[in-house]
């Protein structure tokens, strides 16, 4: 029997997405109906079947990556750079609540679906074209999936452990669940948790195109991602990172700002069905939803909003809608359901963190 979870306070957050360099910019752009999906005019994309994606771009004369120290710009894959930028934002916001916390009691959990894909592609090209002597000696530390979380711990001097869920598109959301487990088990007093991904490159696009998972609406990028649309034809690849700082309510500094929000509970399951396809009836996904509600001591009638995963694939969206109906029943008819990937694109391992 599932036990109830202790609610966790969100005391800081950070995000960098195709819609903005901060959570506030991203949120305002979403409210304005803007799209972060653009045509890719890079030379390497010219012969690809899908030539659209969501990338973090300079805005108002600001390049967010330029705020990183030159050494980090050279030594970190873009996936780790995104995580570090979002992590610094979240930690700065949580300062009043965390300023007296022992660094040995602060853990980091950053999920990613792939990791340093750009580094892998670039160094493999160097190996083939120029030989072994031209491969960067930092190739492995740059491409491994735990580099984003590890870099946050290095940057902030944190020592309660670095953990890296690698569970495809669920990675960022699972990071929040693992953070809750760490706090509930008293293995940390603060956890920095989230997800990061940087897959918009030639290898990433070719790989997902070969699976026939991507939209091919190259001439209308802003309208290409169509979660739940009758004419949806796949998702749009995007990059970004989302990070939150989580603490137990009893550990909050009374002089700090009120929490930004609360993480009440998490549910988890696996389809055990297919390496890339969702179980079509949504049975196991429904179990995760039901488990989260039970742990939070909530019912479907208590919900006022559902943020769906909904990537825009024909099979996945249908399975998810069945899971929602199976777990929420008739209450679903009265609950708004939205799908941010229509504007953000699919951030893969960062999606669950950014969209939460």
N, C-alpha and C positions, 0 to 999 in steps of 0.2 A: 504494500500500500504506500503510495507516494505521500511524503510528509510535506507540510507547508514550508515555503522558503522564507527566509528573513529578507524584507525589503532592503534594497541598497540605494543609497543616495548618489545621484549623478552630480558631482561638484565641479566638473570641468568638461568641456568638449572642444574638439577641433575637427575641421574637415577641409579638404581641398579637392575640388571636383571640377568637371567641365563647365559647371555653372558659376563657380566662384572660388576664391582663395580662402574663405572662412565659412563657418556654418551660417552666419548672418547673410553673407552675399549669396550663398547657395539657396537659402530659404526665400529671400526676396526675389531672386530670379525665377524660382518655381512659382511663387505667387503671381508673378507677372506673365506666366505662361511661356517663358523663354525656353529654348532648346540649346543644349550643349553639344549637339551632334552636328558635325560639319563634314564637308568633303575633304578627303585627304589628297593634297596636291603634291606630296612627296614623290620623287622619282621612283623610289622603291615600290610605290603603290600603283604605278601606272598600269601594270598588266594583271592586277588582281581582280577577281570577280566581284569582291566587295571593296569599295574605295571610300568608305565613310567610317567615322568613329567619333568618340567623345574624348577629347584631350584637354588637359589643363593648359590654358594659354595665358599669355600676358594680358593684363587689363589695366587701363588707365595708366599706361607707362610703367607698370610694375610686373616684373618677372619674379614669381615667388621663389624659384630655384636660386636666384641670385642672392637671396638672403642667407643661403648656406655658405659656410666657409669654403674657400677655393679647394682645400684638400678634400672636403666631403663631396664637392661637386665632381671631383675626379675619381674618388675611391668608392662611391656608393652607386649601385644601380638605381635607376629611377624609382623602382618600387620602394626601396629603403628611403630614398629622399622624400617621397610623398609621405611615408609613415612618420618620418622625423619631423617634417613640417607640421603635420596634424598633431603629433604628440607634444610638440613644444607649445602649440596653441592651448591644448587641453590642460597641460600642467601649469601654464601661466594663469589660466582662469581659476584653477583650483588652489592657488597659492595660499589663500587665507586659511583654508581648511587643512592644508598639508604642510605648512611651513615648519611645524614642530615634529613631524613624523620621522621616525628612524628610517633612513634609507634601506636598512636591512629588513624592513617590514613593508617595502613597496615592491610589488611584482609587476611584470609586464606580460600581457598576453595579446599578441598581434597575429591574426590569421592572414593567410594568403592562399590563393588557389594554385598559383604557379611559382611565384617568386621572381628571380632576376632574369626574365626572358630576354630582355634586350642585351644583357651581358652575354648570355649563352649564344645568341645569334651572332653578335659582333665578334666574339672570340673564336667561334667556330669558323667564321669567315676568315679571320686572321690566320688560323691554323691551315686552312686549305690554300689560301692565296700566298701567304708569306712564310709559312713553316712554323715549327714549334717555337723558335726563338722569338717570335712576335706575339705570342700569347701572353696576356697580362698576368703577372704572378699573383694578382689578387682575384683572379677569375672565380675560384671556388668560393671565397668569402663574400664575393659580390652577388653570386647567383643563388646561394642556398636560401631556402624559404625562411629560416629564422634570422636572417640578416636584418629585416625591418625592426623586429622586436629587440634584437640584440643591440642595434644601434641606438634605440631610445634609452635602453638601460645604460649604455656607455655614456651617452650624452648627458643624462641626468644623474648618473652615479647611483644607480638603484641595484639592490642585491638580494631581493627575495625570490629570485628566479625569473627566467624568461621562457615562455611557452608559446608554441606555434601550432595552432590547429591548421591542418592542411586538408580541407574537406570540400574542395571545389567551391561552388557558389555559396555554401553554408559557412565558410571559414570565419568570416567576420562576425556572424551571428553566434557561432559556437564559441568564439573568443569571449563573448559576454557571459555565456553560460559557465565556461571554465573560470572566469573571474569570480562569479558568484560562488562556485564550489570552493575556491581558495579562501574567500572571505568567510564563508559559512563554517569552514573547517579550521579557521583561525591560523591559516598559513601565511596570511598577510593582513595588514591593516588598511592598505590602499592598493588598488590594482588599476593600472593603465591598460585599457583593453580596446581592441578594435580590429580593423583590417586594412590592407593596402594591396593595390594591384596596378601594374603598368604593362598591359598586354597589347597596346596598340602599336604593333610593329609588323614587319612582313611575316615573320614566323607565326605570330599569334593569329593574324588574319587568315593566312593560308590554312593553318591547322583547323580553325573553326569553320572556314568555308568548305574544306574537304568533308566535314561532317554534315554539311548542308544545314548548319545551325544559324547562319547569319542572314540578315535581310540584304537583299541586293538592290534596294531602291536607291541607287547611287545618285539619281538626278533630283531627288527630294529628301535630302538627309534629315531635315527637321521633322519630317512626317514618316520616317522609315520605321521607327520603333513604335509598334502598335499593340501593346499588351491588351489581351482580350478582344482585339479587333477581329471581325469576321474575316478580313483579308490580310491578317498578319502573316508574315513570311520569314520570321526569324528575329533574333535579337541584334542589337548594335553594340559592338565592343567598345568599352570605355575604360578610362583609368581614373584613379583617385584614391583617397584614404579618408577614413573616419575613425576618430579615437575619443573615448570618454574616460574620465577618472571616476572610479566607483569606491564608495566607502560605506561602512555600516553606519546606520543612523545614530547609534549611541556614541560613535567616535567623532562626530562632527564638532568642529570648533564653534562654540556658541557665538563668537564674535564675527564669524564669517557670514557671507551672504546665504540666503536660503538656497536649498538645492535646486538645480535646474529641472530636475525630474526624478523619477524613481524607477528602478528596475525591480518589479515585483516577483517575477518567476520566469523560468525557462522550461521548455519541454524539448525533448530530443528523441528521434527515432531514425531508422534507416529503412529504405525500401527493400533492400536485399533482392533487387529485381533485375537490373541491367546496368552496365557500366556507364551508359550515357542517357538512357531514357527513364523517365519517371514511371512508377507503377501507375497504370492508367486510371485506377479507381480511387486513388488518393487515400487508401486505407491507413498506411503507416504515417503519412503526413498528418492525417486526422488525429492519430494517437498523440503526436507531439503537441498539437494544439490543445487537445483535451487535457493532457498532462500539465501543460503550463497553466491552464485555467484552474485546475484542481490545486496545484501548488500555491497559486495566488489567492485561493479561496474566492474565486469569481465564477460567475456563470455567463453564458452567452448574452443574457439580457443586460449584463453590466457593461457591455462594450458599446462604445460610441463611434468607433472607427477601426478599420482594418487596413493595415499597410501590407499589400500583397507582394509576393516575390515576382510573379508575373513578368516573364522575360520577353514574351511576344512570340514564343514558338507554339506551333499548333498543338503538339502533344502535351507540353508542360503546362500551359495555361489551363487546358481542359482538366488535367489531373488535379491541379491546385484548386480550381473552382469546385470540383467534386469533394475535395478534402474539406474545404470551408463549409460546404453544405452538410457534409456528414457530421462535422464536429459542432457546428453552430445551429443547425436545424432551421426552423422557421424564423428564428431571430435574425438570420442573415438578411432577410428581406428588408429589415429596418436599419441596417448598419451600412454606412458608406464604405466602399472598398476602393482604394486607389492604388495606382502602380507607377511609382516615380521613374521607372526605366523609360517611360515614354519621353521624358525630358533629359534624363541623365545618361541614358544608355545603360549597358550592363557592366558594372564594375567588378564582376566575378567575386573574388574573395573579399573585396572591400564592400560589396553591395549590402550585406546584412548589417554592417556597422554604420555605414553612411545613412542608410534609409531608416534605421532605428533611431 
